[in-house]
Amino acid sequence: MFQHASDWGVALPYGAPALDMRLVHERKDKIVTSLTKGIDFLFKKHKIDRITGTARLVGNSRVDVFEGETQALEAMDIIVATGSSPRALPGIEIDHARIVTSDDAIHLAEVPKSLVVLGAGAVGVEFASIYRRFGSEVTIVELLPRLVPGEDDAVSAELEKSFKKQGIRSLTGSKVVSVTSDAKGVRVKVKGPEGKSQSFVVDVLLVATGRSPVTAGLGAEALGVQMDNGYIRVDAMYRTSVPNISAIGDVIALEERAHPQLAHVSSAEGVLEIHPLNYDHVPSCTYCDPEIGSVGLTEAEATRRGFDVRVGAFPVGVLGRAKMAGETAGFVKIVAEKRYDEVLGVHMIGPRSTELVGEAALALRLECTVEELMKTIHAHPTFSEAVGEAAHAVHGAAIHV
């Protein structure tokens, strides 16, 4: 808001505001502490013992914990939920100062003048947004042909357009071929899609190319647990190949599809009852600027699966609420199938998308038709009107465009 203060009629009589990273981190740490204390409270409330230490599976009913003296814990069932950590790349040595992971990037004491982000998935574009708003010169390098490659093609295109307006440079279809670091900075050599190379010298290189499972030293393989490139392979009910040992969260590999590494997915897996999760109904949120929210099949995936697809989209900028907020970039896109009019996917980019996607997730869960979504009254003026208008657009009947 300070960057556009004059648009809102706000005067800054003492000059431009300054960013105090000490206070930024102080606020961040306060929030994190509050959340972790909340978990501690819930453990106590529900009489759950928390034991801190490094653990190893010894059998299908025993876990040894190493923290001072070894503790042997025995149980009828064991659930492995060791999570993931930032993935390193061969040939790039993380020094946690100039060449960093997302774990380091959230703690940088100073805003780097220049930053290269390697990887344009959710983590990469989120940190690109953060540090561009903090004032860094940001370049994103992505091996695949577009930003956020897991999203609908239209969302990727809109994000790249928005990033360009913000001054974030996107090098898609490009590969980092060498990285060297010295007192002057980090030299990054990149080869583009046509084979042309270019080099940058930047203050910080952020490696954001995904996350790896935390299974080293766990002892799972020694027990005969089936593994998949470090991940624990599970069935639809999260059972491993060893009786009485299950696994959930970022550490698992599913039998027939990629497993989304999302906190809310891990939580849902932890409270699973008798029916497997429908991973087509998992919402995804990316907290870049503009925000991205999506659930269900993309247009390309729906077509690949053989659906007779029709789509509708509505631009957020038409809405009165968007104009009042000064946030007019983005759209809502609905993917549906013609025969039964069922909503197959909803993909949005723009203000409050990470909140609006909740309605879309419910629509898919209830096997909602486009017509039902059209007839749902959306309050005015709100951003949610874009969802209703996009439903009208699927039938070629958007009202306000």
N, C-alpha and C positions, 0 to 999 in steps of 0.2 A: 504493500500500500504506500510506503514511503517513496518508492520509485515513481509512483504515479500520483503523488500527493496533490499536485495542482489540478488534476482531473476531478478531484473530489472537493476542490475549494479549500484545501488545507494548506496553510502557509507555514513555512519553516524559517522563522526569523533568525535563527542562529546558524543557518547553513545546513548542509546535508547531514543526516544522522549517520553515526558510525556504528559498526558492528563490534561488539565486545565478546570475543570468543570465550573468555573466562565465564561470563554470565550465561552465554549460550550453553556451555557444558554444565554449569551449575544447575540450570533449570532441567536439562536432560537427565542429569544424575538424580535429581530430586524425584522426577517422575518414575524413573526406573526403580529407585529404592522403594517408592510407594507401592509399585506393582509387585515387586518381589516380597515385600512384607505382607501384602495381601495373600499371596500364595502360602506363606508361613502360617498366617492366621487360619486359612482353610485347612491346612494339614492338622493343626491343633484341634480345630473344631470337629473334624471327622476322625480324630484319633489315628492319624497316619504318622508313623515313625519315619523321620528323614535321617539317613545315615550318609555322611559325606565321605567320599573316598573313591579310589579307583577299583573297579570291580572286574571280576573274571568269572565266566561260567565254568563250573567244575563238573557239573552233571545236569541232568534234566530236572533236578530238584534242589540244586545247591549253587550258591553264589558266594565266592570269597571276596571280601572287601579289604583293601590295603590302605590303611591310614594309621600309622603307628603299628599297633599289634593287629594281626590278621583276624578278621571276624568271619566266621562261617555262618551263612544264612541259609536256612532250609525252608522250602515251600512246596506246595502241591503244584503250583503253576508259576511260571516265570514269563514276564513280558519285557522284551528288550525295546527300549525307546531311547537309544543313545544319540539320536539326531545326526546332524551333519556339521561340517566345517568348511570354510572357503577352500575351493579347489585351486591348487597350484598348477602352473604350466611348465613343462620341460623347457629348460633353457632360460627361464626367468626366475631369478633368485629373489624371494621376498625378503627385504631387509627391515620392513616395518617402520621405515622412516621416509625414504623417497619412493620405494616400490612397495605398495601396500595392498592389503585386502580390505574388504568391507568392514571387518572387525577393527582395523586400524583407522579407516577413513572416518568413522563416527567419533573418533577421539582426537583428531588433528588439532593441535594447540593453536595453529595459525591457518588462515585461509591461503592456500597456494595461489600464486599469481597465475600459474598455468597448470592444467591438469589434462592428462590423457586417460580416458576410461576404456579399458579393454573388455569388451562384451556389452551388448545392448539388450540383455534381458531385463527383467524387472529391477534387479539391484543396480545394474549399470545405469539405466536411465533415471532411476531415483536419485542416485548420487550426482549424476550430471546436472539434474535440475537444482539440487541443493546448492552445489558449489557455484553454479552459474549465478544463482540469486545472491550468493555471498560475494560475488564479484570476480570469480576465477574465469580465465579463458579456457573453455572446455572443448575437447575433441573426443568423439566416440569412435572407436574402431570395432567393427563387427564383421566376422567372417561370412555370415549368411547375407543374403541380398537385401535385407530390410531390418529396421529396428524392431524390437519386441517381436521376434519371429514366431512366437507362439500365439500371437493375437491374429484377428482377422486382418486381411490385407489392407482394407480401407482404414483401419485404426493405425496401422504402421505408417501409412502414407500421411495421415493427418498429423501424427506425432512428429514425423520428420519435417513437415512444413512448419509446424509450430516451433520446433527447436531452431530451425533456420532463422525465423523471425526473432528469436531470443538471442541469437548469436552463438548457438551451439553447433559446431561443425560435426556432421555425421559422415563417416567413411564406411559405407557398407560394401559387402563383397570384398573386403580387404583383410589382409593377414599381416600380423606383426612378425617380421623375420629376424629382428635382433633387438636386444635391449642392453644398454650399458649405462652404468651410473658412476658419477664422480662428484667432486665438490661443486661443479658448475650446474649439475642437474642430471636428469635422466634423458639419454638419447634413445629415441624410439624410431626404428626404421620400419616402414609399412609398405607392403606391395599391394597395389590396387587391383581391381578386377581385370584390367587390360594389361597387367604385368608391369605397369609403371610404378617406380619406387619413389618415396619421399621420406624425409626424416624430420623429426621434431626434437627440440630440446626443451623439456618442461620441468617444472619443479617437482611434480608428483605423477607417478603412474599408478593407477588403481586397476588391479586385476580383478575383474568381476565376471568370471567365466563359469559360474556355477558353483555347486557345493558337492562335497564328497562325503560318503557315509563314515561315521565314527565307529569302526569295528576293529581297528588294529589293537591287538593285545586282549581282545574280548574272550578269546578261546572258543569261539563258535565253530570254526572249522574242525578243531580237534575233536569236537563232540559229534561231528557228522552233519552239522547244519549246512544245508545247501546254500551256496553263496553265488552271487552274480556280480563280478567285478567289484567286490568289496561290500555290496549290498546283501542283505539277508532276503532270500527268496521265500515268499509266503503264498498261501492260497487265498481264496476269497474271504475267508474268515480269519486271516492273519496267522494261521498256524504254520510253523516251520516244518521241516522234514523230520525233526526230533519231537517225539511226544512231550507234551506239557511245556514246551517253549514256544511262545508266540512273539511277534514283533510288530510294531506300528511306527508310523511317522517317517521322517526323512531317511531312515536307515533301511527301508524295505524296497524290494523290487517285486512288482506284480507279475503274474504269469502272462497276461495278454496285452498289457498296455504300459505306458510310462506312468510313473507315480508322481503326482504333483507334490512338490516340497513346500507345503503351506501350513502355517500353524493351525488354522481352523480345520484342515484335513486331519492332521494328527489328533486334534481334540475329538473330532467326530469318530475316528477309528478307536479312540480310547473308550468311548461310551457305546460302542456297537452292541446291538441287541442280537436279533436272530437273522436279520437280512443284511446281505452285503451292501456296501455303499454303491450308489450310482455315480461314478466319477464324471459322467457327462453333466451332472448337475452341481458340480463344485464351482462356486464363484471364485474369480480371480481378481485381485485388486492391485494396481500399481500406483504408487504414490509419487508419481512425477508431476510436472506441471506442463500440460493439463493432465488431470487424473484419468486413469483407465479402469473400467470395470467391465467384466465379461463373464458369461456363463453359457454353457452349452456349445453346440457345434458352430464353427465358422462356416461361411458360405462355401469355401473350398472343401472342407471336411464333409459337410452335408451332401455336396455333389458327389464326392468320392464314394460315399456310402450308398449311393443310388437313389437318394430322394429326388423327387421332382420339386425343385427349390424355387421359391420366390422370396424376394426381399423388399424391405422398405426402410428408408432412412429419413431422419428429420434433423435439420440443423439447430443446434442449441441457441445460436445467436438471434433467432427470430423471437425468442421468448422475452416477455417483458421483465421477468425476474432476472434473466441473464443480462439484459441491458442495464437494469438498476445496479446489479453487482459489478458491472464492468468486466464480466467474464463471458465472452461471446464465442470463443473458439470451441469447435467440436460438434458431435452429433450422436444420435442414438440410432442403431441399425438393428433390425429384427430379421432373423432368418427363419423362414417357415416352410412347410411343405404344402403343396396344393390340394391333395386329395382330401385330407381331414382338417386342413387349416391349423395344424398343431404348430405351436412355437417350438423351434428346435434350438435356437440360440439368440442371445441378445448381447450386443457389443456396443460399448459406449466410450467415448472419450470427451472430456470436458469437465466443467465444474460439478462437484458432488457425485461424480460417477461411482466412486467407491461406496457411497451410501445408496444410490439409486439401484445398484445391481441387486440389492436385497429383494426388491419387488420382482425382478426378472428371475431370480433363483426360485422364488415361490411359484411363479407362473410355470416354470418347467416342472417343478415338483408336483404340481397339481394337473399336469398335462393340459395346460391352458391352450385354448385356441386364440387365434389372432382376433376373431370377432369378440370374444369375451374380454380381451384386453382393450379393444376399442370401446366397448360399452362400460368399462370401468371409469368412473368419473375421477379425474385428476384435478385437484384444487388449483385455483388461479389466484395470484401469480406464483408458480413454483417451477423448479427445474424438472419435476416429475412429469409435467405436461409433455415433455419431449417423448416419454415412453408411450403415452397414449397416441400422440401424433404419429409416431413411427409405425404404430399398429395400423392406423388409418392409411399410412403410406403404402403398406404391404398390399392393401386392396386398391391402391391407386386413388385414394380419397383423402389425402392429407388436407386439413382445413386451412392452416395458416401459412401455406406456401403456394 
